[in-house]
């Protein structure tokens, strides 16, 4: 991964000393610090501005990182010489450039470059007038991204992954493959720190061990360095990828080995033929075939969906794609051209794949895969089985799916999540379970958590990072702003897309 692809922006929330979030209100574009939890109004995009001039990078290191703060309303935070804070500029105008600076306690300050004053305040009295930094001008950062991520080490250009054979986290994978590459970043609101959960349900500790329970040694302070992340332990040491085992390392400031790129964890699926129950495989240098009875690395594909065309391509563990050659045979190809894009068409839990030439992917009697101008039928039907989510965490635009306190009802707007264990049935339905209770749909379409037999759901992929869910009543799940999670949408367009 080239340095030019390092993210230039990062969505996050800012928490003050009173544990209230900096918020952008729609009414008159006011800026307040009243939010109790991180919701869309409390999310700010940190856009990093490159240093200018010779030696500017070193100067920025001392003075702070130059950033713009953009609200969920797509307006820029700004301050005037009188300390008044506004968020109504549609572009980065006067007073909209801030210097982000870190302190030994892990908190940050925001200094307006124009006025040299610091942003602070509580409730509806947020100003940018302080000449020096006190606790009232310090903020803690919380990431505003889905907690299931991949972490790419900038120095090694390799991904973190759980090594199940040794029980350690290593930094040695070219591609983030399988459940071992998923890191769950969970924010601890009491400490304003992060824990790093691995796929086996353990926490990474500062010494590189994996621990089943949280402790001060499994919590890390977050630092943002120009779109990159650094994670610091209780002793001030930084998590590093330079060693054989990922653990913390003593250094004055993070170098390339202590900096990580945060990437969303995209869906990885197995393609199983519906009528024969075998899996599609893609081995380097060989045609695509369907004969495996179990899922290995070569039977897993990363699902990539073009946001504009909604077409889908399948990337294998070798980095190649499933494509169609001139003989209409499915092959492994490194070129991401029109031959690798397919239209996914769902019929209940089954899916067909149609090529750019309106031909359907078909399994032939010799297990080879081809595209054929046949109408959809049994030989063209597949199950897309989500295989890289040991725990499913669903997030709507209003919050996470979680249990409403004091009830059996699941809501779709919770500030924190309840992770669900997922099971896939032989016929391709999905069932979900939270702490020995199952997702069920009641007579009104509400999603409940009970001890009864779990309801069967269908997953359909809406984008590279979002899915929609169809309930047993043949309607799609909807998460409302007030919290209600129910099966009430008649089509995908009116369904809620959930990040997962």
Phi, psi and omega in degrees: 000124182283153180297336180295343180264006176299133182303140178257001178212160183207125177279135181202171174245155180244124184247127181271185184294337177271010182058045173241144183271141171296127188232145175252113182271146177290327181291113180056019179053041181286153176244123181227176176229069186238350185294132178273332180223169183273107176234177185308322180293341181263003181265130177237138174268118174278112177255119186274133182257126183296142175298153181240139175088164180294132180077004183293327181299315179294324178295318178297327179299324181278315185279332185128162180276135182277125186219154163254149175246120183245128184280175177293344176270008179063036175243155185264132173291138181210159178227143178257174183298342178270003178089000180288133181255129178231164176212061182234353180289132178275351176220171182283082181271205184297134176078009184264001180259127182238156175255119180266122185230141180260154180234161184303334180278004177089354180273170182232162169236159178235112182251124177293123183294328182291313187259347183064018178258161188253143180281132179193186178121174181225162177048235182263018181243063176267123181227172175226071186228349183291136180274343179223164184265122170243186178299333179289346179250011178257145183226145172260145182262139171230127179295144180245045179239163177302138187290341177277114187222170165248145178241116178260123178282126185292324183288310182277342187054042177227158182265147172289142176206153174282127173266102185293340181284326181254346182072032177232165172263128179240167180237079190210026182240129179292323178237145179280096191244133174077180182291338181295337183271357181274127173247127178262110179271110183247125183278134175259104187292337179287322183260348187056041179230174183242144167252146181250105180269139177260173186295340180270008176084018179250164180254137175284129178259165184299328181276004178095353178281164174250129185238141182284339182237153179286151178202172176303336182278353178252012179247140184228139172280142180265132170236139180250124182238090178059041180093350178259158181251142167234143184237124188243135183274184184295338179266005178086006179271151185260141173295134187225155174257008186285337182267170177296326177247137180288120178205185182271157186220139181278120177206151182294322177212153184291131172263194183298327180286347179254008181248139184231142173268128179271120180237142175294147178270108182278163180295138168239131189232158167251139178260112179247131179293137187286326187268338179247343176075020177256163187256145176282134179235153181223096180264140180304133178079008181229160175292159175283132182223168179230098180210349183287139179263355178220164183265118170244187181303321184284353177256011179247138182227139173279132184266120178240127183241127177288120185296327183282313185264345184065014176280157187239142170231161185239118182257131183270175182292343177278352184094353178274174182240157168282124180225169179251124180271185185293343178263012180068020177264142176280128184227168173271125184223147179270346183274128178265066180258193186294342182287347183259359184260134182230151172267124177272126178237122185263139169228100190057232182274356181266154179224146171246152181243118181250131182282175180298335180266020179060038174247149185260138175294129188224145172265130180267166181302333179273013178074002175284154181252131180222168168255138187223147181281019179292157169288155180303140179200191184301322183285354179250005185260135182227157168256127175265106188256117181290118189244355182245038174227086176298326174230131181264127176241113184259135183227123175264181178292344183259350181148197184266159170280125181198168183285130175288125185305136176079007181226178171258008187269136171272133176253162180248018181226027184287146178289338176230165188252158164246114183286141182251133169285133184251139175231139179249126180281169181299330181265011171092012174273157181247138173235149186231146186218136176232115177048057174068014173237149188255150170291127174225155177253128179273183186295339179265004180087001179287146180265120185243166177240107186224175177273004180284171176300135184293147176283154179267128178242160176242135177256134172231135184273120183267332178202183180295338184237359184230151175226161171241158185232134177254133184266175181298339178276010178070019175244160184267152180288142177231130173254121182261160182300326180283353175116336185301128176245113186209161180267094185224358181268134184274344180212173183296325183298328181259002177280160176275124172280126181255129168286144185223000000 
